[in-house]
Each structure stands twice: as structure tokens, then as C-alpha cells.
């Protein structure tokens, strides 16, 4: 009985290589599963205060100017646009998320929960169809913005 050793070693080498690949894949999957946070609300919703100052050249208007916002629109919004219109909402659990809010006559901007709006109110929380505004995060709700009713097909 004669053994064909190159064929045998090649066969076992492929099986051993496949086993190593699957063991590596399983170990990687187990590692990243254990790294996943159990409670997503424990993640910070916004960068800590002062984070923008730590980055050189980072200011609030830079990104807006880069994306084509008008300078006079930002100035008129800061002067006190009281009429706000809710355009869209991205709601996550526990009131976290963001809202697309358009001051009267201006293009909509995205505001994360905790952001200060042009009229000085703070976006306190969001629901799937509403944005709740107040003087601060702990203050009672002063204004509720609602999405327009969805259009029904005729």
C-alpha cells in the first residue's frame, strides 16, 4: 500500500486552513459582540461642552458655510425667528435623536437633542412626530412642534 503524501498533506493543509479561518471569524465575532454596549442610551448624545474649542478652526458656522448656508440667513435667524416649523424627526429611545427645524423663511437645519435653537429655546426631546422645546433641558416644555399630518392618496 503506497501513500500519496503530497495529496494527503495538501488535503489536510486545506482543512486546517479552513478551520483556522473559521476559528478566527468566531473569535472576532465574540470579541465585537462583547464590545457592543448593552444600553445604547448610555452613549453620549452630543460631544461634551468645550469639545469644539479643542479643535483648531472648528466653529459652528464653518460647516454651514461649507454646505452653502447664507450668512445673512444665519444673522436673521439669530435675531429672533419665533415661528418655527418642524420638517423632520429622527427619534431614538428615551427622547434622544434630532429634528429638522426651519425658522420662518429659512432653510431647515438639523438640531440634536440639547441644541439651542435660533430663538433661544433648547430642543429638549423628540418623539416620532413631535419636537419638544424648553428654556433648558430640565425646564418644563414651553413649545411643542408637530410634523404636518401625512398626506393620504386620493
N, C-alpha and C positions, 0 to 999 in steps of 0.2 A: 504494500500500500504506500503510495507516494503522495506527499502533501504538497500542494502548490502554495508555498509560503507568501510570495508577493500578493497573490489574490486574497489569501486569508488575512494578512496584515492590512491590506487596503480596506477590506470589508470591516474589520474591527476598528480601524482608524476612523472610518466614516461614522460608525455607530458611536464611538467615543466622542468624536467632534460634535455630533448632533446632541448627545447627552450634555456636553459642556455648554452648548448654546442655550438649551432649554433650562438648565440649572441657573445660568446667568440671567436669563429672562425672568425666571421665577424669583430670584434674589432681588433683582431690580424692582419688580412689581411689589414685592413685600416691603422693600425699603420706602418706596414712594407712597404706598398705602399708609404706612406708619407715620410718614411726614405730613399727611393731609390733616388739616385742622378738624377737630371733631365739631366745633361750633364756629361757623363762618362769621357770626356776629362778633366774635372776639377779635377779628381783624380790624385794624383802624379804617374808618370810612374816609378819612382825609389825612393828609400829611400833618404832622404836628406844627403848631404855630412857630414861625421863625424858620421853617424849612426853606422857604423861598429866598430868605435873606442869606442863607448859607450858600446858595448857588450864585456865582457871579453872573450878572447880567439878566437874572430872571425877575421879571416884573409881570404884573397881571395883564397889562395891555400888549405885551410883546406877541403872545400867541394870537390874540385877536387881530392885531395889525397884520401878522403873517398870513392869517386866513382871510383877510380882506375886509375887516371891520372898518367903519368910517370913524375918524377921530371926533368929528362933531356929533355923531350919534352917541358916542360914549359920554361926551360932555353934557348933552341934553338929558341923557338917562340919569346921570349923577345929580342933575339939578332938581330931580324930584318927580319922576313919572309915577303918578299914583295909580293909574289904570293899568293893571297887569292882566295878560291873557295866557292861560295855560295851553301849551301846544302839544306837549307830550310828557309821558312819565315812564321812568324805569324804576319800578318798585321792587325792592327785595324784602326779606323778612324783617320784622321789628321796625318798620318805618324807614329803613335805610334805602338809599337809592339816589336818584337825580330827577330833575324836572327841567323841561324846556319851557322857559317863560319868556314872553315877548312883551316889553313895555309898549305903551300905545305908540304906534307908528314906527317902531324899531324892529329889526330882525330878531328872532328868538335867540336866546343864549342858554347854554346848559349850566345849571346850578346844582351842585351836590348838596345833600342834607348838611346843614350847618353853615352854608354860604350866606353872605349878606347880599341882598338884592339892591338895586339902584335906589329904591325908596327908603332904605334903612332897615327894612324888615329882614328877618332871618328865616330861611327855609328850614322849618322845624322837623317835618317828616312828610313822607309821601305814601299814598295808597295807590292801588291800581288806577283810580280815576280822579284823585284829588292831590293837591299840594297844600299843606298847612303852614301858614306864615305867622310869626310872632315877633315880639321885640327881642327875645333871646331864646336860647334853647330850653330854658326852664320856665319861661313866662307862658301864660295862657294864650291860646290861639286867638289872634286878632283878625285874621282874614283867611278864608278858605277859597282856593281857586279850584274850579272843576273843569274837566275836559268837556267840550261840547258833546251833545248826545250824538251817538253814531248814526250815520245816515242809513236808512233802510231802503233797499231797492224797491222801486215802484211796482 
